[in-house]
Amino acid sequence: MEKIVITHTDLDGIVSAALVIRYLGGYDRLYLTQPHKLHKVLNKVPSRSLVYITDLGINPQTLDEVINHAKRILSNGGQIFWFDHHVWEDEWIKRLVKLGVKLYVDRSTCAAGVVFKNLKIKGKGVEELVRAACSVDLWRFDYWLGNFLSRIVGYKGGSRWKEYVINRLVEFNGTLSEDLLRIVEEQVNRELRVFSKVLRKSGVIVHRGLRIAYYFKNNEEHLTSYIAHLIMSRYCADLALICRRGSVSLRSRGYDVRRVALAMGGGGHPRAAGAPLKPPIILRILSLIRITKPQLKWCVNQVLKHI
């Protein structure tokens, strides 16, 4: 049986994968993906595999394809263990459990917490990693290590760097090495420049009684939650929309943004969610040459349709 780990690309997904790999003692394949692309990843998984999925909820638009791939894997002697903390519909749970998926959903903690509790992982540094992941993913920011690790994860784009970080965290013993601390320092210096730009180029509108702050984020600006927190504070906003070239991230103080994300083909939490977007080709071309205002306006209008 090949050991296959499939996880989300944020800090919670990275830590969750590290904990699973520590539990398994290694892995054969690692995939980092988004919920709306999970069916494409499962299509690559050999039928007779041991599959661990972490920090990935269901995208309603691809549910049937996910079900079909899970059925193929399980019917050929494979096993699937799935750990998540997003909002799940009862129908989704029933369909997967009926197939034989070992599903663990717990909204009281982050995905790393779900893995930790159900696999009963022990070892030096494990509880610190869970606290760090929950601190950032649940938007509490109440543990220093979470703020450090989120900057390390976002240091470079792409799956190769994040796989490297996962393997470093598999061996984490409670302290960060000097090379990782230097990355944190470098990232904080970069963030100060990004935040200055955010304050200049973000905006706010009022829609249906809600104050909505918005910003167009470039790929190198990995600080989605930090940017959202900044502009919500700057404008005393109820919601933050962080638009990107192919998606939108939603953050909220009280409004249920998950419902908006679901209507747009995405998902997430009531206070933090996201959805894929496919802007018109002309807007995508303009954004590649740093003309982003037209796509930002289009992105905001797409979200307003669902509020």
Contacts in CASP RR format, 6 or more apart in sequence:
PFRMAT RR
TARGET T0000
AUTHOR 0000-0000-0000
METHOD contacts of the structure
MODEL  1
MEKIVITHTDLDGIVSAALVIRYLGGYDRLYLTQPHKLHKVLNKVPSRSL
VYITDLGINPQTLDEVINHAKRILSNGGQIFWFDHHVWEDEWIKRLVKLG
VKLYVDRSTCAAGVVFKNLKIKGKGVEELVRAACSVDLWRFDYWLGNFLS
RIVGYKGGSRWKEYVINRLVEFNGTLSEDLLRIVEEQVNRELRVFSKVLR
KSGVIVHRGLRIAYYFKNNEEHLTSYIAHLIMSRYCADLALICRRGSVSL
RSRGYDVRRVALAMGGGGHPRAAGAPLKPPIILRILSLIRITKPQLKWCV
NQVLKHI
1 48 0 8 1.000
1 49 0 8 1.000
1 50 0 8 1.000
1 78 0 8 1.000
1 79 0 8 1.000
2 28 0 8 1.000
2 29 0 8 1.000
2 46 0 8 1.000
2 48 0 8 1.000
2 49 0 8 1.000
2 50 0 8 1.000
3 24 0 8 1.000
3 26 0 8 1.000
3 27 0 8 1.000
3 28 0 8 1.000
3 29 0 8 1.000
3 49 0 8 1.000
3 50 0 8 1.000
3 52 0 8 1.000
4 27 0 8 1.000
4 28 0 8 1.000
4 29 0 8 1.000
4 30 0 8 1.000
4 31 0 8 1.000
4 45 0 8 1.000
4 49 0 8 1.000
4 50 0 8 1.000
4 51 0 8 1.000
4 52 0 8 1.000
5 17 0 8 1.000
5 20 0 8 1.000
5 21 0 8 1.000
5 24 0 8 1.000
5 27 0 8 1.000
5 29 0 8 1.000
5 30 0 8 1.000
5 31 0 8 1.000
5 52 0 8 1.000
5 54 0 8 1.000
6 30 0 8 1.000
6 31 0 8 1.000
6 33 0 8 1.000
6 38 0 8 1.000
6 41 0 8 1.000
6 42 0 8 1.000
6 45 0 8 1.000
6 51 0 8 1.000
6 52 0 8 1.000
6 53 0 8 1.000
6 54 0 8 1.000
6 56 0 8 1.000
7 13 0 8 1.000
7 14 0 8 1.000
7 16 0 8 1.000
7 17 0 8 1.000
7 20 0 8 1.000
7 30 0 8 1.000
7 31 0 8 1.000
7 32 0 8 1.000
7 33 0 8 1.000
7 53 0 8 1.000
7 54 0 8 1.000
7 55 0 8 1.000
7 56 0 8 1.000
8 16 0 8 1.000
8 32 0 8 1.000
8 33 0 8 1.000
8 34 0 8 1.000
8 35 0 8 1.000
8 54 0 8 1.000
8 55 0 8 1.000
8 56 0 8 1.000
8 111 0 8 1.000
9 32 0 8 1.000
9 33 0 8 1.000
9 34 0 8 1.000
9 159 0 8 1.000
9 162 0 8 1.000
10 55 0 8 1.000
10 137 0 8 1.000
10 153 0 8 1.000
11 132 0 8 1.000
11 133 0 8 1.000
11 136 0 8 1.000
11 137 0 8 1.000
11 146 0 8 1.000
11 149 0 8 1.000
11 150 0 8 1.000
11 153 0 8 1.000
12 55 0 8 1.000
12 110 0 8 1.000
12 111 0 8 1.000
12 112 0 8 1.000
12 133 0 8 1.000
12 134 0 8 1.000
12 136 0 8 1.000
12 137 0 8 1.000
13 54 0 8 1.000
13 55 0 8 1.000
13 111 0 8 1.000
13 112 0 8 1.000
13 133 0 8 1.000
14 133 0 8 1.000
14 149 0 8 1.000
14 153 0 8 1.000
14 162 0 8 1.000
14 165 0 8 1.000
14 166 0 8 1.000
14 169 0 8 1.000
15 112 0 8 1.000
15 129 0 8 1.000
15 130 0 8 1.000
15 132 0 8 1.000
15 133 0 8 1.000
15 149 0 8 1.000
15 169 0 8 1.000
16 54 0 8 1.000
16 55 0 8 1.000
16 83 0 8 1.000
16 111 0 8 1.000
16 112 0 8 1.000
16 113 0 8 1.000
16 114 0 8 1.000
16 115 0 8 1.000
16 133 0 8 1.000
17 30 0 8 1.000
17 32 0 8 1.000
17 54 0 8 1.000
17 166 0 8 1.000
18 129 0 8 1.000
18 166 0 8 1.000
18 167 0 8 1.000
18 169 0 8 1.000
18 170 0 8 1.000
18 172 0 8 1.000
19 112 0 8 1.000
19 115 0 8 1.000
19 116 0 8 1.000
19 119 0 8 1.000
19 121 0 8 1.000
19 126 0 8 1.000
19 129 0 8 1.000
19 130 0 8 1.000
20 27 0 8 1.000
20 52 0 8 1.000
20 54 0 8 1.000
20 83 0 8 1.000
20 115 0 8 1.000
20 119 0 8 1.000
21 27 0 8 1.000
21 30 0 8 1.000
21 166 0 8 1.000
21 167 0 8 1.000
21 170 0 8 1.000
22 121 0 8 1.000
22 126 0 8 1.000
22 170 0 8 1.000
23 115 0 8 1.000
23 119 0 8 1.000
23 121 0 8 1.000
24 50 0 8 1.000
24 52 0 8 1.000
26 170 0 8 1.000
29 45 0 8 1.000
30 163 0 8 1.000
30 166 0 8 1.000
31 41 0 8 1.000
31 44 0 8 1.000
32 159 0 8 1.000
32 162 0 8 1.000
32 163 0 8 1.000
33 40 0 8 1.000
33 41 0 8 1.000
33 56 0 8 1.000
34 56 0 8 1.000
34 276 0 8 1.000
35 56 0 8 1.000
35 57 0 8 1.000
35 58 0 8 1.000
35 59 0 8 1.000
35 266 0 8 1.000
35 267 0 8 1.000
35 268 0 8 1.000
36 59 0 8 1.000
36 61 0 8 1.000
36 62 0 8 1.000
36 265 0 8 1.000
36 266 0 8 1.000
36 276 0 8 1.000
38 53 0 8 1.000
38 56 0 8 1.000
38 57 0 8 1.000
38 59 0 8 1.000
38 62 0 8 1.000
38 66 0 8 1.000
39 62 0 8 1.000
39 65 0 8 1.000
39 66 0 8 1.000
39 69 0 8 1.000
42 65 0 8 1.000
42 66 0 8 1.000
42 69 0 8 1.000
42 70 0 8 1.000
42 73 0 8 1.000
43 65 0 8 1.000
43 69 0 8 1.000
45 51 0 8 1.000
45 69 0 8 1.000
45 73 0 8 1.000
47 72 0 8 1.000
47 73 0 8 1.000
47 75 0 8 1.000
47 76 0 8 1.000
47 77 0 8 1.000
47 78 0 8 1.000
48 73 0 8 1.000
48 76 0 8 1.000
48 77 0 8 1.000
48 78 0 8 1.000
49 73 0 8 1.000
49 78 0 8 1.000
49 79 0 8 1.000
50 78 0 8 1.000
50 79 0 8 1.000
51 73 0 8 1.000
51 78 0 8 1.000
51 79 0 8 1.000
51 80 0 8 1.000
51 81 0 8 1.000
52 81 0 8 1.000
52 82 0 8 1.000
52 83 0 8 1.000
53 80 0 8 1.000
53 81 0 8 1.000
53 82 0 8 1.000
53 83 0 8 1.000
53 84 0 8 1.000
54 82 0 8 1.000
54 83 0 8 1.000
54 84 0 8 1.000
54 111 0 8 1.000
54 114 0 8 1.000
54 115 0 8 1.000
55 83 0 8 1.000
55 84 0 8 1.000
55 85 0 8 1.000
55 110 0 8 1.000
55 111 0 8 1.000
55 112 0 8 1.000
56 82 0 8 1.000
56 84 0 8 1.000
57 84 0 8 1.000
57 86 0 8 1.000
57 88 0 8 1.000
57 267 0 8 1.000
57 268 0 8 1.000
58 66 0 8 1.000
58 86 0 8 1.000
58 88 0 8 1.000
58 89 0 8 1.000
58 92 0 8 1.000
59 265 0 8 1.000
59 266 0 8 1.000
59 267 0 8 1.000
60 262 0 8 1.000
60 265 0 8 1.000
61 265 0 8 1.000
61 266 0 8 1.000
63 92 0 8 1.000
63 95 0 8 1.000
67 95 0 8 1.000
67 96 0 8 1.000
67 99 0 8 1.000
70 80 0 8 1.000
70 96 0 8 1.000
70 99 0 8 1.000
70 101 0 8 1.000
71 99 0 8 1.000
73 80 0 8 1.000
74 80 0 8 1.000
74 99 0 8 1.000
74 100 0 8 1.000
74 101 0 8 1.000
79 102 0 8 1.000
80 100 0 8 1.000
80 101 0 8 1.000
80 102 0 8 1.000
81 101 0 8 1.000
81 102 0 8 1.000
81 104 0 8 1.000
82 96 0 8 1.000
82 101 0 8 1.000
82 102 0 8 1.000
82 103 0 8 1.000
82 104 0 8 1.000
83 104 0 8 1.000
83 111 0 8 1.000
83 114 0 8 1.000
83 115 0 8 1.000
83 118 0 8 1.000
84 103 0 8 1.000
84 104 0 8 1.000
84 105 0 8 1.000
84 111 0 8 1.000
84 114 0 8 1.000
85 105 0 8 1.000
85 106 0 8 1.000
85 107 0 8 1.000
85 108 0 8 1.000
85 109 0 8 1.000
85 110 0 8 1.000
85 111 0 8 1.000
85 113 0 8 1.000
85 114 0 8 1.000
86 105 0 8 1.000
86 107 0 8 1.000
86 267 0 8 1.000
86 268 0 8 1.000
86 269 0 8 1.000
87 107 0 8 1.000
87 258 0 8 1.000
87 268 0 8 1.000
87 269 0 8 1.000
87 270 0 8 1.000
88 105 0 8 1.000
93 103 0 8 1.000
93 105 0 8 1.000
96 103 0 8 1.000
97 103 0 8 1.000
104 114 0 8 1.000
104 118 0 8 1.000
105 114 0 8 1.000
106 113 0 8 1.000
106 114 0 8 1.000
106 117 0 8 1.000
109 117 0 8 1.000
109 134 0 8 1.000
109 138 0 8 1.000
110 130 0 8 1.000
110 133 0 8 1.000
110 134 0 8 1.000
110 137 0 8 1.000
110 138 0 8 1.000
111 133 0 8 1.000
111 137 0 8 1.000
112 129 0 8 1.000
112 130 0 8 1.000
112 133 0 8 1.000
112 134 0 8 1.000
112 137 0 8 1.000
113 130 0 8 1.000
113 133 0 8 1.000
113 134 0 8 1.000
115 121 0 8 1.000
116 126 0 8 1.000
116 127 0 8 1.000
116 130 0 8 1.000
124 173 0 8 1.000
124 174 0 8 1.000
125 172 0 8 1.000
125 173 0 8 1.000
125 174 0 8 1.000
128 145 0 8 1.000
128 172 0 8 1.000
128 174 0 8 1.000
129 145 0 8 1.000
129 149 0 8 1.000
129 169 0 8 1.000
129 172 0 8 1.000
131 143 0 8 1.000
131 145 0 8 1.000
131 146 0 8 1.000
132 143 0 8 1.000
132 145 0 8 1.000
132 146 0 8 1.000
132 148 0 8 1.000
132 149 0 8 1.000
133 146 0 8 1.000
133 149 0 8 1.000
134 140 0 8 1.000
134 143 0 8 1.000
135 141 0 8 1.000
135 142 0 8 1.000
135 143 0 8 1.000
135 145 0 8 1.000
135 146 0 8 1.000
135 147 0 8 1.000
136 146 0 8 1.000
136 147 0 8 1.000
136 149 0 8 1.000
136 150 0 8 1.000
136 225 0 8 1.000
137 272 0 8 1.000
139 225 0 8 1.000
139 229 0 8 1.000
139 251 0 8 1.000
139 271 0 8 1.000
139 272 0 8 1.000
141 147 0 8 1.000
145 176 0 8 1.000
148 176 0 8 1.000
148 180 0 8 1.000
148 181 0 8 1.000
148 184 0 8 1.000
149 169 0 8 1.000
150 225 0 8 1.000
151 183 0 8 1.000
151 184 0 8 1.000
151 187 0 8 1.000
151 188 0 8 1.000
151 191 0 8 1.000
152 165 0 8 1.000
152 180 0 8 1.000
152 183 0 8 1.000
152 184 0 8 1.000
152 187 0 8 1.000
153 162 0 8 1.000
153 165 0 8 1.000
153 222 0 8 1.000
154 161 0 8 1.000
154 187 0 8 1.000
154 222 0 8 1.000
155 161 0 8 1.000
155 183 0 8 1.000
155 186 0 8 1.000
155 187 0 8 1.000
157 219 0 8 1.000
157 222 0 8 1.000
168 180 0 8 1.000
176 184 0 8 1.000
191 223 0 8 1.000
191 226 0 8 1.000
194 221 0 8 1.000
194 223 0 8 1.000
194 227 0 8 1.000
195 226 0 8 1.000
195 227 0 8 1.000
195 230 0 8 1.000
198 215 0 8 1.000
198 227 0 8 1.000
198 230 0 8 1.000
198 231 0 8 1.000
199 230 0 8 1.000
199 234 0 8 1.000
201 215 0 8 1.000
201 216 0 8 1.000
202 213 0 8 1.000
202 214 0 8 1.000
202 215 0 8 1.000
202 231 0 8 1.000
202 234 0 8 1.000
202 235 0 8 1.000
203 213 0 8 1.000
203 214 0 8 1.000
203 215 0 8 1.000
203 231 0 8 1.000
203 235 0 8 1.000
204 211 0 8 1.000
204 212 0 8 1.000
204 213 0 8 1.000
204 214 0 8 1.000
204 231 0 8 1.000
204 235 0 8 1.000
204 237 0 8 1.000
205 211 0 8 1.000
205 212 0 8 1.000
205 214 0 8 1.000
205 300 0 8 1.000
206 212 0 8 1.000
207 304 0 8 1.000
207 307 0 8 1.000
208 307 0 8 1.000
210 238 0 8 1.000
210 239 0 8 1.000
210 255 0 8 1.000
210 307 0 8 1.000
211 235 0 8 1.000
211 236 0 8 1.000
211 237 0 8 1.000
211 238 0 8 1.000
211 239 0 8 1.000
212 237 0 8 1.000
212 238 0 8 1.000
212 239 0 8 1.000
212 240 0 8 1.000
212 241 0 8 1.000
212 300 0 8 1.000
212 304 0 8 1.000
212 307 0 8 1.000
213 228 0 8 1.000
213 231 0 8 1.000
213 232 0 8 1.000
213 234 0 8 1.000
213 235 0 8 1.000
213 237 0 8 1.000
213 239 0 8 1.000
213 240 0 8 1.000
213 241 0 8 1.000
214 231 0 8 1.000
214 240 0 8 1.000
214 241 0 8 1.000
214 242 0 8 1.000
214 243 0 8 1.000
214 296 0 8 1.000
214 299 0 8 1.000
214 300 0 8 1.000
215 227 0 8 1.000
215 231 0 8 1.000
215 240 0 8 1.000
215 241 0 8 1.000
215 242 0 8 1.000
215 243 0 8 1.000
215 296 0 8 1.000
216 243 0 8 1.000
216 244 0 8 1.000
216 287 0 8 1.000
216 292 0 8 1.000
216 293 0 8 1.000
216 295 0 8 1.000
216 296 0 8 1.000
216 299 0 8 1.000
217 224 0 8 1.000
217 227 0 8 1.000
217 242 0 8 1.000
217 243 0 8 1.000
217 244 0 8 1.000
217 249 0 8 1.000
218 244 0 8 1.000
218 292 0 8 1.000
219 244 0 8 1.000
219 245 0 8 1.000
221 227 0 8 1.000
224 242 0 8 1.000
224 249 0 8 1.000
225 251 0 8 1.000
225 272 0 8 1.000
227 240 0 8 1.000
227 242 0 8 1.000
228 240 0 8 1.000
228 242 0 8 1.000
228 249 0 8 1.000
228 251 0 8 1.000
229 240 0 8 1.000
229 251 0 8 1.000
231 237 0 8 1.000
231 240 0 8 1.000
232 238 0 8 1.000
232 239 0 8 1.000
232 240 0 8 1.000
232 251 0 8 1.000
232 253 0 8 1.000
237 253 0 8 1.000
238 252 0 8 1.000
238 253 0 8 1.000
238 254 0 8 1.000
238 255 0 8 1.000
239 250 0 8 1.000
239 251 0 8 1.000
239 252 0 8 1.000
239 253 0 8 1.000
239 255 0 8 1.000
239 257 0 8 1.000
239 307 0 8 1.000
240 250 0 8 1.000
240 251 0 8 1.000
240 252 0 8 1.000
241 248 0 8 1.000
241 249 0 8 1.000
241 250 0 8 1.000
241 299 0 8 1.000
241 300 0 8 1.000
241 303 0 8 1.000
242 248 0 8 1.000
242 249 0 8 1.000
242 250 0 8 1.000
242 251 0 8 1.000
243 277 0 8 1.000
243 295 0 8 1.000
243 296 0 8 1.000
243 299 0 8 1.000
243 300 0 8 1.000
244 277 0 8 1.000
245 279 0 8 1.000
245 284 0 8 1.000
245 287 0 8 1.000
245 288 0 8 1.000
245 295 0 8 1.000
246 276 0 8 1.000
246 277 0 8 1.000
246 278 0 8 1.000
246 279 0 8 1.000
247 274 0 8 1.000
247 275 0 8 1.000
247 276 0 8 1.000
247 277 0 8 1.000
248 264 0 8 1.000
248 274 0 8 1.000
248 275 0 8 1.000
248 277 0 8 1.000
248 299 0 8 1.000
248 302 0 8 1.000
248 303 0 8 1.000
249 272 0 8 1.000
249 273 0 8 1.000
249 274 0 8 1.000
250 257 0 8 1.000
250 260 0 8 1.000
250 261 0 8 1.000
250 272 0 8 1.000
250 273 0 8 1.000
250 274 0 8 1.000
250 275 0 8 1.000
250 303 0 8 1.000
251 257 0 8 1.000
251 271 0 8 1.000
251 272 0 8 1.000
252 270 0 8 1.000
252 271 0 8 1.000
252 272 0 8 1.000
253 271 0 8 1.000
254 270 0 8 1.000
254 271 0 8 1.000
255 307 0 8 1.000
256 270 0 8 1.000
257 269 0 8 1.000
257 270 0 8 1.000
257 271 0 8 1.000
257 272 0 8 1.000
257 273 0 8 1.000
257 274 0 8 1.000
258 267 0 8 1.000
258 268 0 8 1.000
258 269 0 8 1.000
258 270 0 8 1.000
258 273 0 8 1.000
259 306 0 8 1.000
260 273 0 8 1.000
260 275 0 8 1.000
260 303 0 8 1.000
260 306 0 8 1.000
260 307 0 8 1.000
261 267 0 8 1.000
261 268 0 8 1.000
261 273 0 8 1.000
261 274 0 8 1.000
261 275 0 8 1.000
262 273 0 8 1.000
263 306 0 8 1.000
264 274 0 8 1.000
264 275 0 8 1.000
264 276 0 8 1.000
264 277 0 8 1.000
264 302 0 8 1.000
264 303 0 8 1.000
264 306 0 8 1.000
265 275 0 8 1.000
265 276 0 8 1.000
266 273 0 8 1.000
266 274 0 8 1.000
266 275 0 8 1.000
266 276 0 8 1.000
267 273 0 8 1.000
267 274 0 8 1.000
267 275 0 8 1.000
268 274 0 8 1.000
277 299 0 8 1.000
277 302 0 8 1.000
279 287 0 8 1.000
279 295 0 8 1.000
279 298 0 8 1.000
279 299 0 8 1.000
280 298 0 8 1.000
283 294 0 8 1.000
283 295 0 8 1.000
283 298 0 8 1.000
284 295 0 8 1.000
286 292 0 8 1.000
286 294 0 8 1.000
286 295 0 8 1.000
287 295 0 8 1.000
END
